[in-house]
Amino acid sequence: MRGNMERPPEEQHPLKGEAITIAEIFKQAGYSTGAFGKWRLGYPGSEGNSNNQ
């Protein structure tokens, strides 16, 4: 993810908590979801952290 408003030194600007991710849409359709690799949409403790999405 690039061009998402840099927020030094942590990473990119966090994803808003109310944002709907494709994983949420898949879960509503009955799929199991998971993640791997670099998230880059929220630093630890932010609302965009992958554990908070």
mmCIF file as Biopython writes it, N, C-alpha, C and O atoms, coordinates in Angstrom:
data_model
#
loop_
_atom_site.group_PDB
_atom_site.id
_atom_site.type_symbol
_atom_site.label_atom_id
_atom_site.label_alt_id
_atom_site.label_comp_id
_atom_site.label_asym_id
_atom_site.label_entity_id
_atom_site.label_seq_id
_atom_site.pdbx_PDB_ins_code
_atom_site.Cartn_x
_atom_site.Cartn_y
_atom_site.Cartn_z
_atom_site.occupancy
_atom_site.B_iso_or_equiv
_atom_site.auth_seq_id
_atom_site.auth_asym_id
_atom_site.pdbx_PDB_model_num
ATOM 1   N N  . MET A ? 1  ? 0.856   -1.175  0.000  1.0 0.0 1  A 1 
ATOM 2   C CA . MET A ? 1  ? 0.000   0.000   0.000  1.0 0.0 1  A 1 
ATOM 3   C C  . MET A ? 1  ? 0.893   1.225   0.000  1.0 0.0 1  A 1 
ATOM 4   O O  . MET A ? 1  ? 1.720   1.394   0.896  1.0 0.0 1  A 1 
ATOM 5   N N  . ARG A ? 2  ? 0.739   2.044   -0.956 1.0 0.0 2  A 1 
ATOM 6   C CA . ARG A ? 2  ? 1.533   3.275   -1.037 1.0 0.0 2  A 1 
ATOM 7   C C  . ARG A ? 2  ? 0.593   4.427   -1.357 1.0 0.0 2  A 1 
ATOM 8   O O  . ARG A ? 2  ? -0.499  4.224   -1.887 1.0 0.0 2  A 1 
ATOM 9   N N  . GLY A ? 3  ? 1.029   5.640   -1.028 1.0 0.0 3  A 1 
ATOM 10  C CA . GLY A ? 3  ? 0.245   6.820   -1.331 1.0 0.0 3  A 1 
ATOM 11  C C  . GLY A ? 3  ? -0.948  6.991   -0.404 1.0 0.0 3  A 1 
ATOM 12  O O  . GLY A ? 3  ? -1.924  7.649   -0.766 1.0 0.0 3  A 1 
ATOM 13  N N  . ASN A ? 4  ? -0.883  6.409   0.779  1.0 0.0 4  A 1 
ATOM 14  C CA . ASN A ? 4  ? -1.982  6.494   1.733  1.0 0.0 4  A 1 
ATOM 15  C C  . ASN A ? 4  ? -1.614  7.442   2.873  1.0 0.0 4  A 1 
ATOM 16  O O  . ASN A ? 4  ? -1.729  7.087   4.046  1.0 0.0 4  A 1 
ATOM 17  N N  . MET A ? 5  ? -1.180  8.630   2.526  1.0 0.0 5  A 1 
ATOM 18  C CA . MET A ? 5  ? -0.809  9.654   3.495  1.0 0.0 5  A 1 
ATOM 19  C C  . MET A ? 5  ? 0.207   9.142   4.511  1.0 0.0 5  A 1 
ATOM 20  O O  . MET A ? 5  ? -0.168  8.645   5.572  1.0 0.0 5  A 1 
ATOM 21  N N  . GLU A ? 6  ? 1.469   9.261   4.191  1.0 0.0 6  A 1 
ATOM 22  C CA . GLU A ? 6  ? 2.545   8.820   5.077  1.0 0.0 6  A 1 
ATOM 23  C C  . GLU A ? 6  ? 2.381   9.404   6.478  1.0 0.0 6  A 1 
ATOM 24  O O  . GLU A ? 6  ? 1.983   10.558  6.642  1.0 0.0 6  A 1 
ATOM 25  N N  . ARG A ? 7  ? 2.692   8.593   7.474  1.0 0.0 7  A 1 
ATOM 26  C CA . ARG A ? 7  ? 2.632   9.017   8.867  1.0 0.0 7  A 1 
ATOM 27  C C  . ARG A ? 7  ? 3.921   8.552   9.547  1.0 0.0 7  A 1 
ATOM 28  O O  . ARG A ? 7  ? 3.915   7.558   10.273 1.0 0.0 7  A 1 
ATOM 29  N N  . PRO A ? 8  ? 5.023   9.267   9.314  1.0 0.0 8  A 1 
ATOM 30  C CA . PRO A ? 8  ? 6.301   8.853   9.893  1.0 0.0 8  A 1 
ATOM 31  C C  . PRO A ? 8  ? 6.231   8.854   11.417 1.0 0.0 8  A 1 
ATOM 32  O O  . PRO A ? 8  ? 5.476   9.654   11.969 1.0 0.0 8  A 1 
ATOM 33  N N  . PRO A ? 9  ? 6.955   8.024   12.114 1.0 0.0 9  A 1 
ATOM 34  C CA . PRO A ? 9  ? 7.801   6.964   11.557 1.0 0.0 9  A 1 
ATOM 35  C C  . PRO A ? 9  ? 7.063   5.646   11.437 1.0 0.0 9  A 1 
ATOM 36  O O  . PRO A ? 9  ? 7.667   4.651   11.038 1.0 0.0 9  A 1 
ATOM 37  N N  . GLU A ? 10 ? 5.803   5.601   11.760 1.0 0.0 10 A 1 
ATOM 38  C CA . GLU A ? 10 ? 5.087   4.335   11.886 1.0 0.0 10 A 1 
ATOM 39  C C  . GLU A ? 10 ? 4.768   3.646   10.566 1.0 0.0 10 A 1 
ATOM 40  O O  . GLU A ? 10 ? 5.178   2.498   10.399 1.0 0.0 10 A 1 
ATOM 41  N N  . GLU A ? 11 ? 4.097   4.233   9.659  1.0 0.0 11 A 1 
ATOM 42  C CA . GLU A ? 11 ? 3.763   3.640   8.372  1.0 0.0 11 A 1 
ATOM 43  C C  . GLU A ? 11 ? 2.821   4.572   7.644  1.0 0.0 11 A 1 
ATOM 44  O O  . GLU A ? 11 ? 3.102   5.762   7.505  1.0 0.0 11 A 1 
ATOM 45  N N  . GLN A ? 12 ? 1.702   4.037   7.179  1.0 0.0 12 A 1 
ATOM 46  C CA . GLN A ? 12 ? 0.721   4.821   6.444  1.0 0.0 12 A 1 
ATOM 47  C C  . GLN A ? 12 ? -0.357  5.322   7.395  1.0 0.0 12 A 1 
ATOM 48  O O  . GLN A ? 12 ? -0.474  4.832   8.519  1.0 0.0 12 A 1 
ATOM 49  N N  . HIS A ? 13 ? -1.138  6.289   6.950  1.0 0.0 13 A 1 
ATOM 50  C CA . HIS A ? 13 ? -2.266  6.792   7.733  1.0 0.0 13 A 1 
ATOM 51  C C  . HIS A ? 13 ? -3.211  5.618   7.999  1.0 0.0 13 A 1 
ATOM 52  O O  . HIS A ? 13 ? -3.509  4.865   7.072  1.0 0.0 13 A 1 
ATOM 53  N N  . PRO A ? 14 ? -3.692  5.439   9.232  1.0 0.0 14 A 1 
ATOM 54  C CA . PRO A ? 14 ? -4.527  4.273   9.544  1.0 0.0 14 A 1 
ATOM 55  C C  . PRO A ? 14 ? -5.861  4.263   8.799  1.0 0.0 14 A 1 
ATOM 56  O O  . PRO A ? 14 ? -6.455  5.311   8.546  1.0 0.0 14 A 1 
ATOM 57  N N  . LEU A ? 15 ? -6.310  3.081   8.459  1.0 0.0 15 A 1 
ATOM 58  C CA . LEU A ? 15 ? -7.630  2.869   7.891  1.0 0.0 15 A 1 
ATOM 59  C C  . LEU A ? 15 ? -8.658  3.215   8.972  1.0 0.0 15 A 1 
ATOM 60  O O  . LEU A ? 15 ? -8.476  2.854   10.134 1.0 0.0 15 A 1 
ATOM 61  N N  . LYS A ? 16 ? -9.717  3.899   8.604  1.0 0.0 16 A 1 
ATOM 62  C CA . LYS A ? 16 ? -10.743 4.267   9.582  1.0 0.0 16 A 1 
ATOM 63  C C  . LYS A ? 16 ? -11.481 3.022   10.068 1.0 0.0 16 A 1 
ATOM 64  O O  . LYS A ? 16 ? -11.711 2.091   9.296  1.0 0.0 16 A 1 
ATOM 65  N N  . GLY A ? 17 ? -11.848 3.008   11.339 1.0 0.0 17 A 1 
ATOM 66  C CA . GLY A ? 17 ? -12.516 1.874   11.933 1.0 0.0 17 A 1 
ATOM 67  C C  . GLY A ? 17 ? -13.827 1.513   11.259 1.0 0.0 17 A 1 
ATOM 68  O O  . GLY A ? 17 ? -14.208 0.343   11.233 1.0 0.0 17 A 1 
ATOM 69  N N  . GLU A ? 18 ? -14.521 2.503   10.713 1.0 0.0 18 A 1 
ATOM 70  C CA . GLU A ? 18 ? -15.817 2.235   10.067 1.0 0.0 18 A 1 
ATOM 71  C C  . GLU A ? 18 ? -15.681 1.769   8.614  1.0 0.0 18 A 1 
ATOM 72  O O  . GLU A ? 18 ? -16.680 1.453   7.968  1.0 0.0 18 A 1 
ATOM 73  N N  . ALA A ? 19 ? -14.455 1.726   8.105  1.0 0.0 19 A 1 
ATOM 74  C CA . ALA A ? 19 ? -14.241 1.256   6.733  1.0 0.0 19 A 1 
ATOM 75  C C  . ALA A ? 19 ? -14.623 -0.219  6.623  1.0 0.0 19 A 1 
ATOM 76  O O  . ALA A ? 19 ? -14.312 -1.009  7.514  1.0 0.0 19 A 1 
ATOM 77  N N  . ILE A ? 20 ? -15.281 -0.584  5.558  1.0 0.0 20 A 1 
ATOM 78  C CA . ILE A ? 20 ? -15.669 -1.971  5.321  1.0 0.0 20 A 1 
ATOM 79  C C  . ILE A ? 20 ? -14.618 -2.607  4.425  1.0 0.0 20 A 1 
ATOM 80  O O  . ILE A ? 20 ? -14.340 -2.117  3.331  1.0 0.0 20 A 1 
ATOM 81  N N  . THR A ? 21 ? -14.037 -3.701  4.901  1.0 0.0 21 A 1 
ATOM 82  C CA . THR A ? 21 ? -13.009 -4.391  4.120  1.0 0.0 21 A 1 
ATOM 83  C C  . THR A ? 21 ? -13.630 -5.538  3.334  1.0 0.0 21 A 1 
ATOM 84  O O  . THR A ? 21 ? -14.726 -6.001  3.652  1.0 0.0 21 A 1 
ATOM 85  N N  . ILE A ? 22 ? -12.929 -5.983  2.321  1.0 0.0 22 A 1 
ATOM 86  C CA . ILE A ? 22 ? -13.430 -7.103  1.530  1.0 0.0 22 A 1 
ATOM 87  C C  . ILE A ? 22 ? -13.533 -8.362  2.389  1.0 0.0 22 A 1 
ATOM 88  O O  . ILE A ? 22 ? -14.392 -9.208  2.142  1.0 0.0 22 A 1 
ATOM 89  N N  . ALA A ? 23 ? -12.668 -8.497  3.394  1.0 0.0 23 A 1 
ATOM 90  C CA . ALA A ? 23 ? -12.749 -9.650  4.295  1.0 0.0 23 A 1 
ATOM 91  C C  . ALA A ? 23 ? -14.073 -9.647  5.051  1.0 0.0 23 A 1 
ATOM 92  O O  . ALA A ? 23 ? -14.658 -10.709 5.265  1.0 0.0 23 A 1 
ATOM 93  N N  . GLU A ? 24 ? -14.554 -8.478  5.458  1.0 0.0 24 A 1 
ATOM 94  C CA . GLU A ? 24 ? -15.848 -8.393  6.151  1.0 0.0 24 A 1 
ATOM 95  C C  . GLU A ? 24 ? -16.991 -8.809  5.227  1.0 0.0 24 A 1 
ATOM 96  O O  . GLU A ? 24 ? -17.932 -9.475  5.658  1.0 0.0 24 A 1 
ATOM 97  N N  . ILE A ? 25 ? -16.907 -8.421  3.984  1.0 0.0 25 A 1 
ATOM 98  C CA . ILE A ? 25 ? -17.943 -8.805  3.012  1.0 0.0 25 A 1 
ATOM 99  C C  . ILE A ? 25 ? -17.923 -10.311 2.800  1.0 0.0 25 A 1 
ATOM 100 O O  . ILE A ? 25 ? -18.976 -10.946 2.753  1.0 0.0 25 A 1 
ATOM 101 N N  . PHE A ? 26 ? -16.720 -10.890 2.670  1.0 0.0 26 A 1 
ATOM 102 C CA . PHE A ? 26 ? -16.609 -12.340 2.516  1.0 0.0 26 A 1 
ATOM 103 C C  . PHE A ? 26 ? -17.141 -13.075 3.744  1.0 0.0 26 A 1 
ATOM 104 O O  . PHE A ? 26 ? -17.825 -14.089 3.608  1.0 0.0 26 A 1 
ATOM 105 N N  . LYS A ? 27 ? -16.834 -12.576 4.939  1.0 0.0 27 A 1 
ATOM 106 C CA . LYS A ? 27 ? -17.325 -13.210 6.165  1.0 0.0 27 A 1 
ATOM 107 C C  . LYS A ? 27 ? -18.848 -13.217 6.202  1.0 0.0 27 A 1 
ATOM 108 O O  . LYS A ? 27 ? -19.450 -14.213 6.602  1.0 0.0 27 A 1 
ATOM 109 N N  . GLN A ? 28 ? -19.471 -12.130 5.792  1.0 0.0 28 A 1 
ATOM 110 C CA . GLN A ? 28 ? -20.932 -12.059 5.757  1.0 0.0 28 A 1 
ATOM 111 C C  . GLN A ? 28 ? -21.506 -13.083 4.778  1.0 0.0 28 A 1 
ATOM 112 O O  . GLN A ? 28 ? -22.639 -13.534 4.945  1.0 0.0 28 A 1 
ATOM 113 N N  . ALA A ? 29 ? -20.738 -13.447 3.771  1.0 0.0 29 A 1 
ATOM 114 C CA . ALA A ? 29 ? -21.181 -14.423 2.774  1.0 0.0 29 A 1 
ATOM 115 C C  . ALA A ? 29 ? -20.846 -15.855 3.202  1.0 0.0 29 A 1 
ATOM 116 O O  . ALA A ? 29 ? -21.097 -16.797 2.450  1.0 0.0 29 A 1 
ATOM 117 N N  . GLY A ? 30 ? -20.281 -16.028 4.405  1.0 0.0 30 A 1 
ATOM 118 C CA . GLY A ? 30 ? -20.004 -17.362 4.929  1.0 0.0 30 A 1 
ATOM 119 C C  . GLY A ? 30 ? -18.590 -17.869 4.743  1.0 0.0 30 A 1 
ATOM 120 O O  . GLY A ? 30 ? -18.296 -19.007 5.112  1.0 0.0 30 A 1 
ATOM 121 N N  . TYR A ? 31 ? -17.705 -17.059 4.183  1.0 0.0 31 A 1 
ATOM 122 C CA . TYR A ? 31 ? -16.324 -17.479 3.995  1.0 0.0 31 A 1 
ATOM 123 C C  . TYR A ? 31 ? -15.530 -17.297 5.284  1.0 0.0 31 A 1 
ATOM 124 O O  . TYR A ? 31 ? -15.866 -16.450 6.113  1.0 0.0 31 A 1 
ATOM 125 N N  . SER A ? 32 ? -14.480 -18.093 5.450  1.0 0.0 32 A 1 
ATOM 126 C CA . SER A ? 32 ? -13.493 -17.872 6.505  1.0 0.0 32 A 1 
ATOM 127 C C  . SER A ? 32 ? -12.395 -17.024 5.889  1.0 0.0 32 A 1 
ATOM 128 O O  . SER A ? 32 ? -12.044 -17.218 4.725  1.0 0.0 32 A 1 
ATOM 129 N N  . THR A ? 33 ? -11.854 -16.096 6.643  1.0 0.0 33 A 1 
ATOM 130 C CA . THR A ? 33 ? -10.831 -15.206 6.097  1.0 0.0 33 A 1 
ATOM 131 C C  . THR A ? 33 ? -9.576  -15.249 6.952  1.0 0.0 33 A 1 
ATOM 132 O O  . THR A ? 33 ? -9.610  -15.669 8.108  1.0 0.0 33 A 1 
ATOM 133 N N  . GLY A ? 34 ? -8.497  -14.819 6.382  1.0 0.0 34 A 1 
ATOM 134 C CA . GLY A ? 34 ? -7.220  -14.734 7.074  1.0 0.0 34 A 1 
ATOM 135 C C  . GLY A ? 34 ? -6.357  -13.693 6.395  1.0 0.0 34 A 1 
ATOM 136 O O  . GLY A ? 34 ? -6.724  -13.159 5.349  1.0 0.0 34 A 1 
ATOM 137 N N  . ALA A ? 35 ? -5.232  -13.410 6.977  1.0 0.0 35 A 1 
ATOM 138 C CA . ALA A ? 35 ? -4.339  -12.398 6.406  1.0 0.0 35 A 1 
ATOM 139 C C  . ALA A ? 35 ? -2.891  -12.830 6.583  1.0 0.0 35 A 1 
ATOM 140 O O  . ALA A ? 35 ? -2.554  -13.541 7.529  1.0 0.0 35 A 1 
ATOM 141 N N  . PHE A ? 36 ? -2.057  -12.400 5.681  1.0 0.0 36 A 1 
ATOM 142 C CA . PHE A ? 36 ? -0.625  -12.632 5.795  1.0 0.0 36 A 1 
ATOM 143 C C  . PHE A ? 36 ? 0.082   -11.512 5.061  1.0 0.0 36 A 1 
ATOM 144 O O  . PHE A ? 36 ? -0.517  -10.834 4.227  1.0 0.0 36 A 1 
ATOM 145 N N  . GLY A ? 37 ? 1.335   -11.319 5.365  1.0 0.0 37 A 1 
ATOM 146 C CA . GLY A ? 37 ? 2.104   -10.281 4.698  1.0 0.0 37 A 1 
ATOM 147 C C  . GLY A ? 37 ? 2.019   -8.955  5.429  1.0 0.0 37 A 1 
ATOM 148 O O  . GLY A ? 37 ? 1.751   -8.912  6.630  1.0 0.0 37 A 1 
ATOM 149 N N  . LYS A ? 38 ? 2.243   -7.892  4.710  1.0 0.0 38 A 1 
ATOM 150 C CA . LYS A ? 38 ? 2.280   -6.556  5.303  1.0 0.0 38 A 1 
ATOM 151 C C  . LYS A ? 38 ? 0.922   -5.888  5.174  1.0 0.0 38 A 1 
ATOM 152 O O  . LYS A ? 38 ? 0.367   -5.820  4.078  1.0 0.0 38 A 1 
ATOM 153 N N  . TRP A ? 39 ? 0.391   -5.401  6.266  1.0 0.0 39 A 1 
ATOM 154 C CA . TRP A ? 39 ? -0.911  -4.745  6.303  1.0 0.0 39 A 1 
ATOM 155 C C  . TRP A ? 39 ? -0.777  -3.285  5.876  1.0 0.0 39 A 1 
ATOM 156 O O  . TRP A ? 39 ? -1.463  -2.844  4.954  1.0 0.0 39 A 1 
ATOM 157 N N  . ARG A ? 40 ? 0.082   -2.547  6.527  1.0 0.0 40 A 1 
ATOM 158 C CA . ARG A ? 40 ? 0.390   -1.144  6.209  1.0 0.0 40 A 1 
ATOM 159 C C  . ARG A ? 40 ? -0.812  -0.199  6.214  1.0 0.0 40 A 1 
ATOM 160 O O  . ARG A ? 40 ? -0.751  0.864   5.595  1.0 0.0 40 A 1 
ATOM 161 N N  . LEU A ? 41 ? -1.890  -0.556  6.888  1.0 0.0 41 A 1 
ATOM 162 C CA . LEU A ? 41 ? -3.048  0.335   6.970  1.0 0.0 41 A 1 
ATOM 163 C C  . LEU A ? 41 ? -3.381  0.698   8.403  1.0 0.0 41 A 1 
ATOM 164 O O  . LEU A ? 41 ? -4.491  1.145   8.695  1.0 0.0 41 A 1 
ATOM 165 N N  . GLY A ? 42 ? -2.425  0.509   9.295  1.0 0.0 42 A 1 
ATOM 166 C CA . GLY A ? 42 ? -2.622  0.890   10.676 1.0 0.0 42 A 1 
ATOM 167 C C  . GLY A ? 42 ? -1.492  0.388   11.542 1.0 0.0 42 A 1 
ATOM 168 O O  . GLY A ? 42 ? -1.165  -0.799  11.528 1.0 0.0 42 A 1 
ATOM 169 N N  . TYR A ? 43 ? -0.900  1.287   12.291 1.0 0.0 43 A 1 
ATOM 170 C CA . TYR A ? 43 ? 0.198   0.933   13.178 1.0 0.0 43 A 1 
ATOM 171 C C  . TYR A ? 43 ? -0.381  0.349   14.471 1.0 0.0 43 A 1 
ATOM 172 O O  . TYR A ? 43 ? -1.574  0.518   14.726 1.0 0.0 43 A 1 
ATOM 173 N N  . PRO A ? 44 ? 0.414   -0.323  15.283 1.0 0.0 44 A 1 
ATOM 174 C CA . PRO A ? 44 ? -0.082  -0.928  16.518 1.0 0.0 44 A 1 
ATOM 175 C C  . PRO A ? 44 ? -0.828  0.077   17.396 1.0 0.0 44 A 1 
ATOM 176 O O  . PRO A ? 44 ? -0.334  1.171   17.670 1.0 0.0 44 A 1 
ATOM 177 N N  . GLY A ? 45 ? -2.011  -0.309  17.825 1.0 0.0 45 A 1 
ATOM 178 C CA . GLY A ? 45 ? -2.825  0.547   18.683 1.0 0.0 45 A 1 
ATOM 179 C C  . GLY A ? 45 ? -3.771  1.472   17.934 1.0 0.0 45 A 1 
ATOM 180 O O  . GLY A ? 45 ? -4.620  2.107   18.561 1.0 0.0 45 A 1 
ATOM 181 N N  . SER A ? 46 ? -3.653  1.570   16.623 1.0 0.0 46 A 1 
ATOM 182 C CA . SER A ? 46 ? -4.541  2.448   15.859 1.0 0.0 46 A 1 
ATOM 183 C C  . SER A ? 46 ? -5.796  1.709   15.466 1.0 0.0 46 A 1 
ATOM 184 O O  . SER A ? 46 ? -5.832  0.479   15.505 1.0 0.0 46 A 1 
ATOM 185 N N  . GLU A ? 47 ? -6.841  2.451   15.081 1.0 0.0 47 A 1 
ATOM 186 C CA . GLU A ? 47 ? -8.082  1.813   14.664 1.0 0.0 47 A 1 
ATOM 187 C C  . GLU A ? 47 ? -7.905  1.049   13.354 1.0 0.0 47 A 1 
ATOM 188 O O  . GLU A ? 47 ? -8.714  0.178   13.036 1.0 0.0 47 A 1 
ATOM 189 N N  . GLY A ? 48 ? -6.864  1.360   12.598 1.0 0.0 48 A 1 
ATOM 190 C CA . GLY A ? 48 ? -6.604  0.669   11.347 1.0 0.0 48 A 1 
ATOM 191 C C  . GLY A ? 48 ? -5.765  -0.585  11.493 1.0 0.0 48 A 1 
ATOM 192 O O  . GLY A ? 48 ? -5.559  -1.302  10.514 1.0 0.0 48 A 1 
ATOM 193 N N  . ASN A ? 49 ? -5.275  -0.867  12.694 1.0 0.0 49 A 1 
ATOM 194 C CA . ASN A ? 49 ? -4.491  -2.080  12.925 1.0 0.0 49 A 1 
ATOM 195 C C  . ASN A ? 49 ? -5.295  -3.281  12.459 1.0 0.0 49 A 1 
ATOM 196 O O  . ASN A ? 49 ? -6.508  -3.333  12.660 1.0 0.0 49 A 1 
ATOM 197 N N  . SER A ? 50 ? -4.634  -4.240  11.841 1.0 0.0 50 A 1 
ATOM 198 C CA . SER A ? 50 ? -5.346  -5.397  11.274 1.0 0.0 50 A 1 
ATOM 199 C C  . SER A ? 50 ? -6.150  -6.162  12.317 1.0 0.0 50 A 1 
ATOM 200 O O  . SER A ? 50 ? -7.176  -6.750  11.977 1.0 0.0 50 A 1 
ATOM 201 N N  . ASN A ? 51 ? -5.723  -6.175  13.559 1.0 0.0 51 A 1 
ATOM 202 C CA . ASN A ? 51 ? -6.466  -6.866  14.607 1.0 0.0 51 A 1 
ATOM 203 C C  . ASN A ? 51 ? -7.743  -6.110  15.003 1.0 0.0 51 A 1 
ATOM 204 O O  . ASN A ? 51 ? -8.620  -6.672  15.659 1.0 0.0 51 A 1 
ATOM 205 N N  . ASN A ? 52 ? -7.842  -4.863  14.612 1.0 0.0 52 A 1 
ATOM 206 C CA . ASN A ? 52 ? -9.028  -4.050  14.920 1.0 0.0 52 A 1 
ATOM 207 C C  . ASN A ? 52 ? -9.985  -3.950  13.740 1.0 0.0 52 A 1 
ATOM 208 O O  . ASN A ? 52 ? -11.010 -3.276  13.830 1.0 0.0 52 A 1 
ATOM 209 N N  . GLN A ? 53 ? -9.666  -4.602  12.654 1.0 0.0 53 A 1 
ATOM 210 C CA . GLN A ? 53 ? -10.506 -4.529  11.448 1.0 0.0 53 A 1 
ATOM 211 C C  . GLN A ? 53 ? -11.315 -5.781  11.261 1.0 0.0 53 A 1 
ATOM 212 O O  . GLN A ? 53 ? -12.074 -5.888  10.297 1.0 0.0 53 A 1 
#
